[in-house]
């Protein structure tokens, strides 16, 4: 259920907001990878969540671009 709520929240965002969200998620992903490499990562499931959120944002960006083009 949580991912469906996240997806609906992302759907309501504009293209600029999606770009900002993607940037924030990529920064978080980098920090999580760094924590894992140094052995400081406590919530290992968050890596998977962030990766999937990045995919959701990219999917929505492509959909909005295609809709604007059509």
N, C-alpha and C positions, 0 to 999 in steps of 0.2 A: 504494500500500500504506500509506503513511503516514497518509492520511486515514481508512482503515478502522481502523487501530490507535487513532487519536485518537477516533473515534466509539465504539469499544468501551470506551475509558477513560471517556468521558463518560457512557456508558450505565450504568456502575457507580456513578455519583455520585448522592447524594440530591438532593432538591429544593433544599435550602439550599446545598449545595455547587455546584449548577448556577447558582444566583443569584450566588454569589460569583465563580464563573468568568466569568459574563457581565459582571459589573462590571469584573473585571480586563481582560477582552478589550476592553471599551469604552474603558477608560483607555489601553490600548496603542494602540487605533485612533486615539484623539485625538492621542497623542504622535507616531504615525507621520504623521498628516496635518500636524501642526505641523512636523515635520522636512522633509516634502516641500515645504511652502510656503516654508521658509527655505533650501531647497537642500542640506540636510544628510543626506537620506535615502540610504543606501548600498544597502540590500536592498529594492528596489522590489517584489519578489515577496511580501514579508511582508505588505504591505497586503492583497493578495488572500487570503492564507491566513487572516488575522485576520477578514476579512469573512465568509469561509465558515465559520470556527469559530463566529462569532456566530450564524450561521444554524443550525448544527448544535445549538447549545445551546438556542436558541429552539424548534427543532423538538422536541427531547427534553422540554423543559418542557411544551409543548402536549400531547405524547403522554402524559406522566405525569399531567397534570391530567385528561385525558380518561379515563384508566384508573382514576383515583381516583374520578371522578364516576360511572363505570359500575358 
